[in-house]
Amino acid sequence: MSQSMDDRRRIPRVPVFFVLERISKDQRPEQEFNGVVKNLTPEGMLLEANVLLHKNELLQLSFMLPNTQTTLNLEARVCWSEHKKAWTTAGLEFLNLDSEQRDLIMAYLMDLGPNVLM
């Protein structure tokens, strides 16, 4: 019997809503676009964007978590994507996240409420 994606996640996704200001494909500035983050964990995020994203595509993300002064520059892989009209919804997995970046995301999520990661 296979496990659902929610069962396999070590940390539950936390609903959020903020703009991810700079995303690029293949480290090419001419491929930059933005999107909206709909949920987040230290392992990845749910992103909505107005460009096509494809499974296993690598992205470079640059964003500031709301109510913080720190910009995160992360690499992510598209795990899955769905295309509807002009929008793509995609599940992203963070790659090569260092402990400081992970701690910043965890602190942001914990500030949203004490029970948010349970």
C-alpha positions in Angstrom: 0.0 0.0 0.0 1.5 3.4 -1.0 1.6 6.3 1.3 0.1 9.7 0.4 2.4 12.7 0.1 0.9 14.1 3.3 1.8 10.9 5.1 5.4 11.0 3.8 6.1 14.6 4.9 8.1 14.9 8.0 6.8 18.4 8.7 3.3 19.5 7.7 2.8 22.3 5.2 1.8 25.6 6.8 -0.7 27.8 4.9 0.9 31.2 4.1 0.4 33.9 1.4 3.2 36.0 0.2 4.8 37.1 -3.1 8.0 35.3 -4.1 9.7 38.3 -5.8 12.3 36.6 -8.0 12.4 33.2 -9.5 14.6 32.2 -12.4 15.0 29.1 -14.5 18.4 27.7 -15.4 20.1 30.7 -13.6 19.2 33.0 -16.6 18.1 36.5 -15.7 15.9 36.7 -18.8 13.9 33.8 -17.4 12.9 35.7 -14.2 9.3 35.8 -13.0 7.4 36.0 -9.7 4.8 33.9 -8.0 2.7 33.5 -4.8 3.7 31.1 -2.0 0.6 29.3 -0.7 2.2 27.0 1.8 5.6 26.4 3.3 7.8 24.1 5.3 11.6 24.0 5.7 11.6 21.3 3.0 9.6 23.1 0.3 6.6 25.2 -0.8 3.5 25.3 -2.9 3.9 28.0 -5.5 1.5 29.6 -8.0 3.0 31.3 -11.0 1.9 32.6 -14.3 4.5 30.6 -16.3 4.7 26.9 -17.2 6.7 24.9 -14.7 7.6 21.3 -15.4 8.5 18.3 -13.1 12.2 18.1 -12.2 12.9 21.7 -13.5 15.4 23.5 -11.3 14.6 27.0 -10.0 16.6 29.7 -8.2 14.4 31.5 -5.6 15.0 34.8 -3.9 12.5 36.1 -1.4 12.1 37.8 2.0 9.9 36.0 4.5 7.2 38.4 5.7 8.1 40.4 8.8 11.8 39.6 8.6 14.8 41.4 7.2 16.5 38.4 5.7 16.5 37.6 2.0 16.7 33.8 1.3 18.4 32.7 -1.9 17.5 29.0 -2.5 17.5 26.4 -5.2 14.4 24.3 -5.6 13.2 21.4 -7.8 9.7 21.2 -9.2 8.3 17.9 -7.7 4.9 18.2 -9.5 2.9 20.8 -11.4 -0.6 21.4 -12.6 -1.5 23.9 -15.4 -4.8 25.7 -15.4 -5.4 28.5 -17.9 -2.5 31.0 -17.4 -1.4 29.7 -14.0 0.8 26.8 -12.8 0.5 25.4 -9.3 3.7 23.5 -8.4 5.1 21.7 -5.4 8.8 22.7 -4.9 11.5 20.9 -2.9 14.3 23.0 -1.5 17.8 21.7 -2.5 21.0 22.2 -0.6 19.3 24.2 2.2 21.9 25.0 4.9 21.1 24.9 8.6 20.8 28.7 8.9 18.3 28.9 6.1 16.3 26.0 7.6 16.3 27.7 11.0 15.1 31.0 9.5 12.1 29.3 7.9 11.3 27.3 11.0 11.5 30.5 13.2 9.1 32.3 10.7 6.7 29.3 10.8 6.8 29.1 14.6 6.0 32.9 14.8 2.8 32.2 13.0 1.5 30.3 16.0 2.7 27.8 18.6 0.8 24.8 17.2 1.4 25.5 13.5 3.8 22.6 13.0 1.9 20.0 14.9 
